[in-house]
Amino acid sequence: MGKEEFKFDTGLPLPAPTRTGRASEMMRRLAAMTPNVSFLENVEVPANTKASEKAEKLKELQGKTRNRLTSSIRRFKEKNPDHPHDFVVRLVNDKELGTGVRVYCTEQEAA
C-alpha cells in the first residue's frame, strides 16, 4: 500500500454565506407574541401528489415544519432565558385552525 494521492482544486473563490433570514424573522415573531395568541405556519401538499398519498405527504411536511419550529423555539429560549412566556406547537388540519403547524404562546408555568 502506497500513499494515497488526493486531487484538490485551487484558486476557487469562496462563496458568500447564504442565509434566508428565516431564523431572525422567527425570533422577532416569537418575541412579539403575547399569551393567548398563535400563528399558523401553513403547509401545502404539492398539487401533483397522488390523492392516495396526500395524507401521508401532509403528515411528512407537517413533521418537518414542526421540527424547524421547535428548533427555533429552543434557540429563542436559549438566547432569551428571561422571556416570560412559553410556546406550544400543534399540528392542525381543519377549516378553523388551518392546515399546517400552529404555534401558541402561553403563560409560563410556575416552577
Buried (B, 14 or more C-beta within 10 A) or exposed (E): EEEEEEEEEEEEEEEEEEEEEEBEEBBEBBEEBEEEEBBEBEBEBEEEBEEEEEEEBBEEBBEEBBEBBBEBBEBBBEEEEEBEBBBEBEBBEEEEEBBBBBBBBBEEEEE
